[in-house]
Amino acid sequence: MTDIETRTLEAPGATITYDVRGNLADATPETPVLLIVGSPMGADGFVTLASHFTDRPVVTYDPRGVSRSTRTDPSAPVTPDHHADDLHLVIAALGAGPVDVLASSGGAVNALALVTQHPEQVRTLVAHEPPSGPALADRDAALAAVQAVSRSYQDKGFGAGMAHFIALTSWEGPFPDDFADQPAPDPGAFGLPTGDDGSRDDALLGQNLISCTHYEHDYDALARVSTRVVLAAGEESGEQMAARAAREVAKNIGTEAVAFPSGHGGFMGDEYGMPGDPDGFASTLRTILEGTDVR
């Protein structure tokens, strides 16, 4: 088992905690550090995936406001640009040169912002299913649907918000214009709490939902960066929002999205809920990082 060294750094408005597996001195230009990024998922969601890359140093982290990465003002807005700045500081603190990045979900939105601003820090970025509403042809309906989820959370609490979020993320195909006006699902049907404990500090539903899904990427800049940018979508994700967005972002920068095994959480083992296909996911990721495109 690879030893894990936990480190922290101070960023404006937050203390960022990250974990280093392996010896950073072993990183080479051909096999650089692999930085694995989620949002709001933290380091504990990537334990299985990290275990597949013992041939290189691997770094995972908790985004600001998640788990061990605390904010000085929990009520302050958090945007993908804040997360990108944090990632920039983490990579600089490693002192191991340009890194490879696997970024999932909101982490992919943040990592795309990172390479727009600091492409010299990243050799290859694999952006897996960024839930980018503005990339979609049905962007207005998609963004309205996200805002409806946010209202459910703010009005009725975590259970109602999460049930609505599940309905949003599992929807197949373009959102109808009236999706945001449809009745929200019963949280009890998903085994979620039906009451409201009064808290509104959930990292997904409260902190990141709107800023992540509404973020406008600079496609012209992304198409020109020195970083090799690979968009990815799960084979089992079908026409769900995040998979559709991955394909559209790829088109907007002149590439095609790569199919990865399993679905949105395809990299996961038994960290949470239903496992994906971490062996297949890691194999596909390794192939891409070694410089081979997978179609």
N, C-alpha and C positions, 0 to 999 in steps of 0.2 A: 504493500500500500504506500502510495506517495505521500510524504509529509506535507502538511499544509501550514504555511506561515501567514498569519493574519496581520494586515497592516492597516493603518488609517492615514488619512491626509485631511488637511483643512481646506475647504473650498468656501467661497463667499456664501454665507448663509447655511452651511452644512458641514458636517463631518462625514467623510466618505470612508467606508470600510470595504476592503477587498482582500481576497485570498490568493496566495501564490502557491501553486503546486510545481515542484521541480526547482531546478537551479536556473535562475535567469541568465547566468553566464554561459549556459549551454545553448542559448538561442543563436541561430546563424541566419544569414540572409536567405538561405534556402529553406530553413525550418525555424521561422521566427516564433516568438511567443504567440499563443492562441488566446485571445481575449474573448470570453463568452459573455454576452450582454443580453439581459432581458429588461422588461419594464411593463408592469410593476414587479415581475418575478425577480427575486434576488438570487444570490449565489446558491441557496439550498435547492433550487429547482434544476441545477445543472450538474449535480454530483455524478449522475450516471454518464452523461456525455463526456465530462472531463476525464473520466476513468478510461476512455478509449484513446486518449492522446498522451500516453506516458512517455512517448518519444520526444516530447518537447515541453517546455514550460507552459503551463496553463494558468490563466488568471480569471477569476470570477469576482463579481462585486454585487453589493446591494445598492441600487439606485437611491438617490436622496429621498428621504421620507419613507424608506422601506427597511424594516428589520433593524439592522445595526447602524444604518446610515441616517443619522438624526439631523433634523433641521432646527435652526435657532428660532425660527418663527413658523410653526406648523400651519398657520393660516395664509402664508405668503403664496402667491401663484408659482407654479412650477411649469416650465415649458420644455419642449425638446431641446431648445438652445441651452437651457440650464444643464440638462443632462449631458449634452454634447460637451459643454465646458468641463463638466466633471470628468468625463472620459478622457478628454485632452490632458487633464491634470494627472489622472491615473497613469496614462501611457508615458507621460514625461517623467513621472516619479519612478517608473520601472527602470528607465535608463538603459533599455535593451534594444533600442532602435525601432524601426517600423514593425508593427505587429500585424498578424492576421486577426480578423474579427468575424465571429459568428454572432449575429444579432437576431433576436426573435421578437416578433410582435411589436409592442411599443419600443422595445430596444432597437428594433430595426429602423424605426422612424428616427430615433435619437442618433443612431450610428450613421445614417444617411446625412443628417445634419452635421455630424462630426467630420465626415470626409469632405463635405462641401467647404468647411472652414479650415480643416487641417489635413489635407490629403497626404502630406508627407509623412504622417504618422501611421498610415495604414497601407500595407501591401495589397491585401485582398480583403474585401468586405463581402460576406455572404449575408444578405438581408432577407430573412425568412418571414414572409407574410406580414409586412408592415400594414397596419389597418388605416391606410391613408384615404380618407373620404374624398378629398379634393381630386384625387387621381381618377375617380370613377365617372363614367358618363352620366350616371344617376346621382351625381354628387349632392344636389340640393336635397333629394329625398333621403339620401344616406346620412347627411349631416343633421337633417331634421330628426331622423330616427335616433341618432346618438343623443341629441338634445332631449328627446322624450325619455330616454333611459336616465339621463341626468336628473330630469325633473322627478321621475319616480323615486330616485334615491333621495333627493333633497326633500321631497314632500313626505315620503313614507318610510325611509330608512333602508338598511342594507338588504333585507330579504326581498323587498319589492324591487329595489334597484337591480339586484343580481338576477332575479327572475327575468326582468325586462332585458337585461344585458344578454342572457342566454338566448332569448328569442331573437335578439338582434344578430348575434354572432353566428347562430345556426341557420339563419335565413339563406336560402339558395336563390341566387340570381339577383337581378336588379330589384331595388326596393320600389314598391308601388308608391305613387304620390301620397296616398293616404296612410302609409304605414305608421307614421308618427301619431296618427289619430286613432289607431285601433286600440281596443282595450288591452291593458297590460296583463300578462299571465299571472295566475295565482302563485305566489311563492311557495305555498304549501305543496303544490304539485311537484316541485323540485326538491322537496325536503328542506326548504329554506325557512328561516323564522318568519312568522306572519306578523309579529309585533314589531315595534319600533323602540329601540333602546335609547334613541336620542342622539347617538353619535353620528358625526358626518366626516370622519377623518380617514375613511378607507382609501388606501393608496390608489386603487384602480378607479373606483366610482367617484371619489371625491377629489383626488389630487390630479390625476393624469388623463381622465377619460376625454374631456373636451379638448385640452391643449394638444394631446397626441393625435387624435383622429382628425382634427381640423388644421393641422400644420401644413403649410404650403411649402413644398420642396422647390428648390431652384434647379429645374431639370437641365437648363443650359449649362450650369456650372457642373452638375453631376456628370454630364456627358463629356466634360473636358478634363476631369480630374485625373491625376496620375494613378490613383488607386484603381485597381481592378474591382469593379462593382458587379456583383452577381445577385440578381433577385431570385428568390426561391419560393415555391408554393407546394404545399403537401398534396400528394396524389389523392388522398382521401378528403381533401378540403373542398372539392367540387367547385361550386360557384358561390361559396361563402365570401363575405365582404373582404376579409384579409387576403384571401387567395386571389380574388379578382383584382384587388389593389396591387398586389405584387406583380401581376402580369401587366397591368397598366403602367405602373412606374417603370418597368423594364422597357416597354414600348416607348415611353417618353424620353428615355435616354439612349434609344437606338439599339437595344438588346432584346433578348427573349428570356423569360423566366425559366429556371431549371426546376424540374419536378423532383421533390424529395419524398422518401417513403413516409407513409402514415399521414397524419393531419397536422393541425396547428401546434400540438404538443408532441410532435413525432420524436423529438430528442429525449423524451422523458422515460425513466424507468419506473420505479415504484415511489417516486418522491411525493406525488399527489395523485389520487384518483386512478383513472384508467391509464395504464402505460401506453406509450406509442410503440415505435420500432427503433429503439436507440441504436441497435447494431447496424441496421440498414441506414439510418440517418447518419451515423458516424462514418460509415463506409463511403457514402455519397459525398459528405463534407470533405473527407480526406482526399478523395479523387479530385475535387475542385481545388483544394488548397495546393495540391501537387501540380496544378496547372492545366488540368484536363477539363474541358467543358463536358457536361453531361446533358444529353437531350433525350 
